[in-house]
Amino acid sequence: MVFRKPFVFVSLVLLLVVVSLWVPVSEGCTTMIVGRKASADGYPMVTHNDDCLDCDFRIGKMNAQEHGKHEVRELYEYRNRYPAKITDSRGPVWRRENLEKLPQASQWKFEPFGSIPQVKNTYGLIEGSYAIMNEKGLAIGESTCGAIWGSRPITQNGTAMFAIDSLMTIALERCSTAREAIQLMGDLATKYGFYVEDFRDLDLRMSGGEALNVIDSHEAWVFHIICDDTGSSAGWVAQKLGDDQFAIIANQFIIRDVIPDSKDFMYSSNLWDLAKRTGRWTPKDGPLDFTKVFSVYLNNDLIRSPYSTLRQWALLKAANPDLDIPLVTDPIASDYPFSVKPKNPLSV
């Protein structure tokens, strides 16, 4: 993505480098999203960088497929580190014979733990550790967020079946628009349960939520999802990005007031009940502020604030240098906007 003020962008990137050196382990995903009227070519754009020390950075192509009447779609436990997948069913990149010849290779297992009914036809797509884009132009970027609850998969004494990687992949296999993808991901998570990526962490809340930027050829949406307090369902919300807007997610939620019955919002039917059960919101408080109610900041979580808020500040200012927002903010950037209008059109 190219910003029209290169010197401003470079200086802000240098600030991020300094911040990353301060953080003991610089891991975290940043995803940016651009509305169609804010881009130079008139189409929405999304980015996703997957920062970690030992991730599987291979990229594979999954062809479109036709499935039999009684086929199932198998589900696998989330794994981001190499190898993220070992399977013959998703193209040559992920086959066992194409793995690096490492001493521990014989210990790598990749077995399904469950399944859901398969659909008749699935789209071709490009995928890495996370699904990226399908043949219909539907694309997704991801960033893990802290949240007030965390759940484990059924393979780890939990009751949930879906992590964010499976939700993203199935959405790209089955959907052609951002709205369809958001609804499908939300429905699967609430029905079958949503679990955290880092389910081996002592505190599951560190990765208890996920934020996705979802685009098609016309619309751009921001999607947030959290584990629920039972460990067997989920809560979620999505907000449409204005066509002339730019937004950035840096391991922290950005959707604030949720407006019911608005064409610019989608959400799970249980969202307000979940908020009331936290004891952090009642109808008397006014609109439900998703980020305020469901975010959590832990003192030992160095991926997020201030590392999150500094990334937000730098990229919002890069998109619009005239933007008046403070460098220092609270842990959830309460005085930062959901999105900004770039000073100039953005391009790749």
ABEGO torsion letter per residue (X at the ends): XBBABAAAAAAAAAAAAAAAAABABBBEBBBBBBBAAABAAGBBBBBBBBBBAABBABBBBBBBBBBBAABBBBBBBBBABOBABBBAAAEAAABAAABBBBAAAAABBBBBABBBBBBABBBBBBBBABBABBAAGBBBBBBBBBBABBBBBAAAGBABABBAAAAAAAAAAABABAAAAAAAAAAAAAAAEBBBABAABABAAAAABBBBBBBBAABBBBBBBBBBAAGABBBBBBBBBBAABBBBBBGBBABBBBBBGBAABBBBAAAAAAAAAAGABBAAAEBBBAAAAABBBBAABAABOAAAAAAAAAAAAAABAABBBBABBBAAGAABBABBBBABBBBX
